[in-house]
Amino acid sequence: MNNDIVPGFDDDKDDSLKIRLQKIDDVPGCLVLYLTGYIDTYNSNYFQKRVARTIDSDYTRLIFHCGGLNYVSSTGIGSFTAFLKAVKPRGGDLVLLEIQPKVYEVFQLLGFSQFFNIKENLDESVAFFSDKGEAGQAGPFPKIFKCPICSKKLKATRSGRFRCSECKTILAIDNAGQVFLG
């Protein structure tokens, strides 16, 4: 069935991670990937290849439905970061949906939770992309984000270097709205 959406998607299988695809017809290039199982060092390469295949098939608005994902290692989180870097230049983005608390904890511990759009349900996720599509490429600014050190909510109106008003950490924000230390 996945092969109908992305040719060759099901050519490889991995019992530790099942991926089911659902195309969102109302939003161009939008795809939901239902993840079941876990992502670790051993299967992250499989995961990356499958998702790269969807991006190569012009799906750049990716919704990862993580409700069935019970573990993600730091390598797995690195995969999500790679996908974000792959779709952003093409005007795409990622949404993570229904993340289990213990999986979200890994994102937070590694300081990645503020880089990803995290939504509660599928309707919110689709609306995120629908709203972006109508406004054209408005860009990431103004951007509201949390300081990766103290979690204070901050707002950036443009790219550049900033100091957190709470903990005084120096942060850099690139043109894509990515937040980095330093």
C-alpha positions as CSV (number, residue, x, y, z in Angstrom):
1,M,0.0,0.0,0.0
2,N,2.8,2.4,0.8
3,N,4.3,1.7,-2.6
4,D,1.2,3.3,-4.2
5,I,2.1,6.6,-2.5
6,V,5.9,6.4,-2.7
7,P,7.2,3.9,-5.3
8,G,9.5,1.3,-3.8
9,F,8.9,2.4,-0.2
10,D,8.1,-1.1,1.0
11,D,11.1,-2.7,-0.8
12,D,12.9,-2.9,2.6
13,K,11.4,-4.0,5.8
14,D,12.6,-3.8,9.4
15,D,10.6,-5.6,12.2
16,S,11.7,-3.1,14.8
17,L,10.2,-0.1,13.0
18,K,7.0,-0.1,11.0
19,I,6.1,2.9,8.8
20,R,2.7,3.4,7.3
21,L,2.2,6.3,4.9
22,Q,-1.0,8.5,4.5
23,K,-1.1,11.2,1.9
24,I,-2.9,14.4,2.8
25,D,-4.8,15.3,-0.4
26,D,-5.7,18.9,0.7
27,V,-2.1,20.0,1.2
28,P,0.4,19.6,-1.6
29,G,3.5,17.6,-0.7
30,C,2.1,16.6,2.7
31,L,2.5,13.1,4.0
32,V,1.8,11.4,7.4
33,L,4.3,8.7,8.5
34,Y,2.8,6.5,11.2
35,L,5.8,5.1,13.1
36,T,5.4,2.0,15.3
37,G,8.3,0.5,17.2
38,Y,11.5,2.2,18.0
39,I,14.4,4.0,16.4
40,D,18.0,3.2,17.5
41,T,21.5,3.0,16.2
42,Y,20.8,-0.3,14.4
43,N,17.7,0.7,12.5
44,S,18.2,4.5,12.0
45,N,19.8,3.9,8.6
46,Y,16.7,2.0,7.5
47,F,14.5,4.8,8.8
48,Q,16.6,7.5,7.1
49,K,16.5,5.6,3.7
50,R,12.7,5.2,3.9
51,V,12.1,8.9,4.7
52,A,14.7,10.1,2.1
53,R,12.7,8.1,-0.5
54,T,9.5,10.1,0.5
55,I,11.5,13.4,0.3
56,D,12.9,12.4,-3.1
57,S,9.2,11.8,-4.2
58,D,8.5,15.5,-3.5
59,Y,6.9,15.1,-0.1
60,T,8.5,17.9,1.9
61,R,5.7,18.6,4.4
62,L,6.2,15.6,6.7
63,I,4.0,14.7,9.7
64,F,5.6,12.0,11.9
65,H,2.9,10.3,13.9
66,C,4.9,9.1,16.9
67,G,2.0,7.6,19.0
68,G,3.3,4.1,18.4
69,L,7.0,5.0,18.8
70,N,8.1,3.8,22.2
71,Y,11.8,4.6,22.1
72,V,14.1,7.0,20.1
73,S,17.9,7.0,20.7
74,S,20.0,10.1,20.1
75,T,20.9,8.6,16.7
76,G,17.1,8.5,15.9
77,I,16.8,12.2,16.9
78,G,19.7,12.9,14.6
79,S,17.7,11.4,11.8
80,F,14.8,13.8,12.4
81,T,17.3,16.7,12.3
82,A,18.7,15.4,9.0
83,F,15.1,15.3,7.6
84,L,14.5,18.9,8.7
85,K,17.7,20.0,7.0
86,A,16.6,18.2,3.8
87,V,13.1,19.6,3.6
88,K,13.6,23.2,4.8
89,P,15.5,24.4,1.7
90,R,12.6,23.0,-0.4
91,G,10.1,25.1,1.5
92,G,9.0,22.1,3.6
93,D,8.9,21.4,7.3
94,L,8.3,18.6,9.9
95,V,5.7,18.1,12.5
96,L,5.9,15.6,15.3
97,L,2.7,14.3,16.6
98,E,1.6,12.4,19.7
99,I,5.1,12.0,21.1
100,Q,5.3,9.6,24.1
101,P,6.6,11.4,27.2
102,K,9.7,9.2,27.4
103,V,10.5,9.9,23.8
104,Y,9.9,13.6,24.2
105,E,12.3,13.6,27.2
106,V,15.1,12.5,24.9
107,F,14.4,15.4,22.5
108,Q,14.4,17.8,25.5
109,L,17.6,16.3,27.1
110,L,19.4,16.7,23.8
111,G,18.1,20.3,23.4
112,F,16.2,19.5,20.2
113,S,12.6,20.0,21.4
114,Q,12.5,23.7,20.3
115,F,13.6,22.9,16.7
116,F,10.6,20.8,15.9
117,N,6.9,21.7,15.5
118,I,5.1,19.4,18.0
119,K,1.4,19.1,17.7
120,E,-1.3,17.3,19.7
121,N,-3.4,15.9,16.8
122,L,-3.5,15.3,13.1
123,D,-6.0,18.2,12.4
124,E,-3.5,20.7,14.1
125,S,-0.7,19.3,12.1
126,V,-2.5,19.6,8.7
127,A,-3.6,23.1,9.7
128,F,0.0,24.0,10.4
129,F,0.9,23.2,6.7
130,S,-2.4,24.6,5.3
131,D,-1.8,28.0,7.0
132,K,1.8,28.1,5.7
133,G,0.7,27.3,2.2
134,E,-1.8,30.2,2.0
135,A,0.5,32.8,3.4
136,G,3.2,31.9,0.9
137,Q,6.7,31.6,2.2
138,A,6.4,34.1,5.1
139,G,9.6,32.9,6.6
140,P,10.2,31.9,10.2
141,F,10.1,35.3,11.7
142,P,8.9,36.5,14.1
143,K,9.9,33.3,15.9
144,I,8.8,32.4,19.4
145,F,11.1,29.8,21.0
146,K,12.3,28.5,24.4
147,C,15.9,29.1,25.5
148,P,17.6,25.7,25.3
149,I,19.3,26.4,28.7
150,C,16.6,27.9,31.0
151,S,13.5,27.4,28.9
152,K,12.4,31.0,29.1
153,K,10.1,31.9,26.2
154,L,11.9,34.3,23.8
155,K,10.9,36.1,20.6
156,A,13.3,36.8,17.7
157,T,12.2,39.2,14.9
158,R,15.2,38.4,12.7
159,S,18.2,36.1,12.3
160,G,21.4,37.0,14.3
161,R,22.9,36.6,17.7
162,F,20.9,37.3,20.9
163,R,21.3,37.0,24.7
164,C,18.6,35.2,26.7
165,S,17.0,37.8,29.0
166,E,16.8,35.3,31.8
167,C,20.1,33.2,31.9
168,K,22.2,35.5,29.6
169,T,23.2,32.6,27.3
170,I,24.2,33.7,23.9
171,L,22.0,32.2,21.2
172,A,22.3,32.4,17.4
173,I,19.4,32.1,15.0
174,D,19.9,31.4,11.3
175,N,17.8,32.6,8.4
176,A,15.7,29.4,8.6
177,G,14.8,30.2,12.2
178,Q,17.0,27.4,13.6
179,V,18.3,28.2,17.2
180,F,21.8,27.4,18.2
181,L,24.0,28.0,21.2
182,G,26.7,30.6,20.8
